[in-house]
Amino acid sequence: MKKSIFLCLIIVGFPLSILNAQINDSVKKDIEELKSNDETLNHRLDELQKSIDDILWFQRVGDVAFIDKIFMTGPPLAKEKNPTGQGAGNPVKFWSYVFIPRNIDYSRKYPLIIFPHGGVHADFSTYYTHIVRELIYQQYIVAAAEYRGSTGYGESFYKKIDYGGLEIEDVDASRQYMLDNYGIVDPNRIGIIGWSHGGLITLMNIFNHPDHYKVAFAGCPVSDLIARMGYKDDEYRDLYSADYHIGKTADENVNEYKRRSPVWNAEKLQTPLLIHTNTNDEDVNFLEVEHLIQALKAADKKFEYEIFKDMPGGHSFDRLDTKAAREIRIKIYRFLDKYLNPPRKINSIKDIETAAYK
């Protein structure tokens, strides 16, 4: 039957090229629709995963901390689809986790840790369980913003991403929110810590807002986006050059990638800073952090750093629950102690075990 139709089309003079074009257009349309459906499904699965992980937070940390998830605002979108449309210019709304130690005295004030998560598109998950428990043990209050572009909040929020841009201000807005709404927060004892992309956010916050933080720790921080675009693959680069994000590749707009990179802002450092890096990091190549250290030294900045040689765990070397990783975290906490003076200190592996498994 199909052959007969095909012959009839030829007999009546229907151009074969037009027929092929229509078939190709139809196939392309079907493929694009499938891709869109797949992307939508992935976002729905992320939302489900986030809901499950939120329950796990209460299960794993609820015995030592009051946990809340507050809805707040940051700056308007970096890119407005319709700048003159209804709601254009409104602040971006996002969620932030708050962890408050259960055993504190509400007549006193306590130090605050701002804790941005890592990942180009990721979220603050129970991956950080033991680190949060360790901070709570020391009677730190912890705030962790799910800044624009985080996963688990749908496609629209995902596409609000502004890596190295206004996400920095979202995280700083979470600091201001805590000051405005929690009288138990000591405004003179606020620190910020982060690993990987969270390390970049940490660095850019202290560079842009040096008066807002007493101390900072950056672990394996993404430091040089231009170098990073050079050693990552096209799939990774596409996350940045997407039309809803930066919109251009590094070679098309090198200055924009420099603006978003800590290494090109090193001269702004004023805050006490500790940097950790690992030579066998499989995510943030050591060359990025090495470049940052060199830039800070060239700018004659005072800071502390430690380079770990081929530590097990690679990118996650000091976030693991091994004895070696815990010993490294004790170093981090001692550095923070000097500027934030938490009511309780972690000085030993035994203290960490008590914090993790109490």
C-alpha positions in Angstrom: 0.0 0.0 0.0 2.8 2.4 1.0 4.6 1.7 -2.3 1.5 2.5 -4.3 1.1 5.8 -2.5 4.8 6.6 -3.2 4.4 5.8 -6.9 1.3 7.9 -7.1 3.1 10.8 -5.6 5.9 10.5 -8.2 3.3 10.1 -11.1 1.5 13.3 -10.1 4.8 15.1 -9.9 5.2 15.5 -6.1 8.8 16.4 -5.5 10.7 13.8 -3.5 12.9 16.5 -1.9 9.8 18.1 -0.4 8.5 14.8 0.9 11.9 14.0 2.5 12.0 17.5 4.1 8.6 17.0 5.6 9.5 13.6 7.0 12.8 15.0 8.5 10.9 18.0 10.0 8.5 15.6 11.6 11.2 13.4 13.0 13.1 16.4 14.4 9.9 17.6 16.0 9.4 14.2 17.6 13.0 14.1 18.9 12.8 17.6 20.4 9.5 16.7 22.1 11.1 13.5 23.5 14.0 15.5 24.8 11.7 18.1 26.4 9.7 15.3 28.1 12.9 13.7 29.3 14.1 17.0 30.8 10.8 17.6 32.5 10.8 14.1 34.0 14.4 14.6 35.3 13.3 17.8 37.1 10.3 16.0 38.6 12.6 13.2 39.8 15.0 15.8 41.3 12.0 17.3 43.2 11.1 13.9 44.5 14.7 13.2 45.6 14.8 16.5 47.3 11.6 15.8 49.3 13.0 12.4 50.4 16.3 14.0 51.4 14.5 16.7 53.4 12.9 13.9 55.5 16.4 12.3 55.9 17.7 15.6 57.3 15.2 15.4 60.2 16.1 11.7 60.8 19.8 12.2 60.8 20.2 15.6 62.5 16.9 16.2 64.2 18.1 14.7 67.5 20.7 17.5 68.0 19.3 20.4 66.0 16.1 22.3 65.3 15.7 22.2 61.5 13.8 24.7 59.5 13.6 25.5 55.8 12.8 29.1 55.2 11.6 30.9 52.0 13.4 34.1 51.3 14.5 36.4 48.4 17.6 37.4 46.6 18.3 39.9 43.8 16.1 39.9 40.6 17.0 37.6 37.7 20.3 38.1 35.9 18.4 37.6 32.6 14.7 38.5 32.2 12.9 36.8 29.3 10.4 39.7 29.2 11.9 42.8 30.9 8.7 44.7 30.6 6.4 41.8 31.5 4.3 41.4 34.7 6.6 40.6 37.6 9.8 41.5 35.8 12.4 42.8 38.2 10.9 41.0 41.2 13.4 39.4 43.6 14.2 35.7 43.1 12.6 33.5 45.7 14.6 30.5 47.1 14.8 28.2 50.1 17.4 28.1 52.8 18.1 25.5 55.5 18.5 26.6 59.1 20.0 24.4 61.8 19.9 25.5 65.4 21.5 23.5 68.2 18.9 22.1 70.6 21.1 22.6 73.7 21.7 26.4 73.4 20.8 29.1 75.9 18.4 31.5 74.1 19.5 34.4 76.3 22.9 34.3 74.7 24.3 34.9 71.2 26.0 32.2 69.1 28.3 32.2 66.0 26.8 31.6 62.6 28.2 29.5 59.8 27.0 30.2 56.2 27.4 27.0 54.2 26.9 27.1 50.4 26.6 23.7 48.7 28.8 22.7 45.7 27.9 21.6 42.2 27.0 23.6 39.0 23.4 22.4 39.5 23.1 20.6 42.9 21.6 21.1 46.3 22.4 21.0 50.1 21.9 17.3 50.7 22.5 14.9 53.6 25.9 14.2 52.0 26.9 16.9 54.6 25.3 15.1 57.5 28.3 14.5 59.7 29.8 17.9 59.0 26.6 19.6 60.0 26.5 17.5 63.2 30.1 18.5 63.9 29.2 22.2 63.6 26.1 21.7 65.7 28.2 20.0 68.4 30.3 23.2 68.6 27.1 25.2 69.0 27.3 26.9 65.7 24.1 28.0 64.0 24.2 26.9 60.4 22.4 28.4 57.3 22.6 26.8 53.9 21.0 28.6 51.0 19.5 26.7 48.0 20.6 29.5 45.8 19.3 30.1 42.2 20.0 27.2 39.9 19.9 24.5 42.6 18.2 21.2 41.8 15.1 19.8 43.4 12.9 22.9 42.8 11.8 22.5 39.2 12.9 23.5 35.7 12.2 27.2 36.1 14.4 27.5 39.2 17.1 25.4 37.6 17.3 27.8 34.7 17.7 30.8 37.0 21.3 29.8 37.4 24.0 32.5 37.6 27.2 30.7 38.4 29.7 33.1 40.0 27.2 35.9 39.7 24.0 36.6 41.6 24.1 33.3 43.4 26.8 35.0 45.5 24.3 37.5 46.6 21.7 34.9 47.3 24.1 33.3 49.8 24.9 36.6 51.4 21.2 37.3 51.6 20.8 34.2 53.7 23.4 35.7 56.1 21.4 38.9 56.3 18.2 37.0 56.8 19.7 35.2 59.8 20.7 38.5 61.4 17.3 40.1 60.7 15.3 37.2 62.1 17.3 35.3 64.7 18.3 37.3 67.8 20.5 34.5 69.0 23.0 35.1 66.1 26.1 37.1 67.0 26.7 39.6 64.2 30.4 39.7 65.1 30.9 36.0 64.7 29.9 35.0 61.2 32.0 32.7 59.1 31.5 31.1 55.7 32.7 27.6 54.5 32.3 25.7 51.3 33.8 23.0 49.1 34.2 22.9 45.3 31.7 25.3 43.8 30.7 26.2 47.3 34.4 27.1 47.8 34.0 29.5 44.8 30.9 31.1 46.4 32.8 31.3 49.7 35.7 33.1 48.1 33.6 35.5 46.0 31.5 36.4 49.1 34.5 37.4 51.1 35.9 39.3 48.1 32.7 41.1 47.5 31.6 41.5 51.1 34.8 41.6 53.3 33.0 43.3 56.2 30.3 40.6 56.4 32.5 37.6 57.4 35.1 37.1 60.2 36.6 34.1 58.6 36.4 31.7 55.6 37.3 28.2 54.6 37.5 27.1 51.0 38.0 23.4 50.2 39.1 22.4 46.7 37.5 25.6 45.4 36.7 26.1 41.8 39.1 29.0 41.2 39.6 29.7 37.5 36.7 29.2 35.1 38.8 30.0 32.0 41.2 27.2 32.9 38.3 25.0 33.8 36.7 25.4 30.4 39.9 24.2 28.9 40.1 20.8 30.6 36.4 20.0 30.9 34.3 18.5 28.1 31.7 20.0 25.9 28.8 18.7 28.0 30.2 20.6 31.0 30.9 23.7 29.0 27.3 23.7 27.7 26.0 24.3 31.3 27.6 27.7 31.1 27.0 28.8 27.5 23.3 27.8 27.7 21.1 30.7 26.5 19.5 31.0 29.9 22.9 31.2 31.6 26.0 33.1 30.5 25.0 32.5 26.9 28.5 32.5 25.5 31.6 30.3 25.7 34.8 31.4 27.4 36.5 32.2 24.1 33.5 34.3 23.1 33.5 36.4 26.3 36.6 35.8 28.3 36.1 38.8 30.5 32.8 37.5 31.8 34.4 34.2 32.9 37.2 36.2 34.5 34.7 38.3 36.4 33.2 35.1 37.9 36.5 33.5 38.9 38.2 33.9 42.3 41.7 33.9 40.9 41.0 37.1 39.0 39.6 38.7 42.1 42.4 37.7 44.5 43.5 41.3 45.1 40.2 41.9 47.1 41.0 39.5 49.9 40.8 41.0 53.4 39.2 38.2 55.4 41.2 35.5 57.2 41.1 32.5 54.9 42.1 28.9 54.9 42.4 26.9 51.6 42.7 23.1 51.3 43.4 21.3 48.0 44.4 17.8 47.0 46.8 17.0 44.1 44.7 14.0 42.9 41.4 15.9 42.8 39.4 14.4 39.9 36.9 17.3 39.7 38.7 20.6 40.5 42.1 20.1 38.9 44.9 21.1 41.3 46.2 23.6 38.8 43.1 25.8 39.5 43.8 26.1 43.2 47.5 26.4 42.6 46.8 29.4 40.4 44.7 30.9 43.2 47.4 30.4 45.7 50.0 32.1 43.4 47.6 35.0 42.7 47.0 35.6 46.4 50.7 35.5 47.1 51.4 37.9 44.1 48.8 40.3 45.6 50.7 40.1 48.9 47.7 38.7 50.8 47.8 37.0 54.1 46.1 33.6 54.2 46.7 30.0 55.1 46.7 27.0 52.9 47.6 23.3 52.8 48.2 21.1 49.8 47.5 17.4 50.4 49.4 14.9 48.3 47.3 12.3 46.6 44.9 11.9 49.6 42.4 9.0 49.3 39.0 10.3 48.2 40.2 12.8 45.6 37.8 15.7 45.4 36.0 14.5 48.6 39.2 13.8 50.6 38.3 15.8 53.7 34.6 15.3 53.6 34.7 11.6 54.1 34.0 9.8 57.3 37.4 8.2 57.6 39.9 8.9 60.4 42.2 10.8 58.0 39.4 13.1 56.8 38.2 13.8 60.3 41.7 14.7 61.4 41.8 17.3 58.5 38.4 18.7 59.6 39.8 19.2 63.1 42.4 21.5 61.5 39.5 23.4 59.8 37.6 23.8 63.0 40.6 25.0 64.9 41.2 27.7 62.2 37.5 28.8 62.5 37.8 28.7 66.4 40.4 31.5 66.4 37.9 34.0 64.9 34.4 32.7 65.9 35.1 31.2 69.4 32.3 28.6 69.5 31.1 27.6 73.0 32.3 24.1 72.5 35.5 23.0 70.7 36.4 19.9 68.6 39.9 19.0 69.5 40.1 15.3 68.9 38.7 12.3 67.0 36.8 11.4 70.1 35.0 14.8 70.0 34.1 14.2 66.3 32.8 10.7 67.1 30.7 12.1 69.9 29.3 14.8 67.6 28.6 12.3 64.8 27.0 9.5 66.8 25.6 11.0 70.0 
